[in-house]
């Protein structure tokens, strides 16, 4: 019989009963030797989703934890310049433009006739302030020491905190969660007014009449759809032949159709040669010779790991050319007591995934044996309309020669779809024709990022479409789309079976 693994906390509890005099603090279960040698059991650099969850996970086990971040960046990039501001901006755009109600009241319907950047940022700043307060409160109530400033390695167990604190601290284990910054091509001059990156776009003085978005990745397409909804004439430029090529092709094509309807122009297979700025805006020159005038150019050319100030070399670590740190499946770097989580380690670079990475890394660092992250990770793209999916795409299943059938449900056929005014949304199920298990769920439209979790739960339990067919969903809801799509797939498989027999 395999020997049962004993966690560090269990070992400490046994030690407390056998030799309590060896413990500095029996209640917390900390080793006296470690306490004397290091200031903290765990030092976390960055208080974004990954760092925050890491610090709290270790603190819950009774360890001494400190978290480092700039006073103005509590909550990390996610809260201050990334996820939270952009998604809040989207909600403000959706509400003030009346986009959701135009099928009902006409294409000219708007809640506010003259929308300004102040209207949009007022809501954004309100939510950011609330979220910062929530993060700070969670850290403090878990007795996590907050150190304000920039952290850099002195050696592999010591970090210099430069800023308001200006102190040196030592730690037995260190978790790096510094996040990322927008990548800025050296040949492009950013003036933070006519040429901006994704961090600076929220500081625009006014809503531009025209905009060029360089980069058709998630961030670029999200902002393109938001400003198109505001009435900005948007041109998307990307060297790739299409956008969001990792998502379902049918869903992406539906988004492209919707964006074209908002007067968005696509320039795929094109690269930017230069951007010239003048008083009236900027002229973007493409390698093909095309020149695109616009009031604003948004550069969304990926993100760079925020590792420049960490002095990784002093700890025997290094980052790649994009500032990313390499880790093993347990999120350990080449120095096993130093971990890295979140966007700084690369794909998938999502807030939700970073949270789980931080928690798992902290538990592993503290001697626990956490389960690895599930392979069923949902992807959410907050365009207007939303896209979300979990599992495989049709192209992946085709390349694997997997037998599958498609079940489709369109929002316009649902009572809730009519009530919400969403005539374009759809939910798509990919079903194995032999086992009837769900292989993929793809949603486009209102609440896509919420609805996808129903499919994720069914797939996580290795459920079949029979569960969805036999379930009773509240009526009228968008969740009912699962039953409709499951019945659609079932009917197609039955028809095929009848023909074959």
Secondary structure, 3 states (H helix, E strand, C coil): CCCCCCCHHHHHHHHHHHCHHHEEECCCCEEHHHHHHCCEEEEEECCCHHHHHHHHHHHHCCCCEEEEECHHHCCHHHHHCCHHHHHHHHHHHHHHHCHHHHHHHCCCCCCCCCCCHHHHHHHHHHHHHHHHHHHHHHHHHCCCEEEECEEEEEECCEEEEECCCCEEEEEEEEEECCCEEECCCCCCCCCCCCEEECCCHHHCCCCCCEEEEECCCHHHHHHHHHHHHCCCEEEEEECCCCCCCCCCHHHHHHHHHHHHHCCCEEEECCCEEEEEEECCEEEEEECCCCEEEECEEEECCCEEECCHHHCHHHHCCCCCCCCCCCCCCCCECCCCCEEECHHHHCCCCCHHHHHHHHHHHHHHHCCCCCCCCCCCCCEEECCCCCEEEEECCHHHHHHCCCCEEEEEEEHHHCHHHHHHCCCCCEEEEEEECCCCEEEEEEEECCCHHHHHHHHHHHHHCCCEHHHHHHCCCCCCCCCHHHHHHHHHHHHHHHHHHHHHC
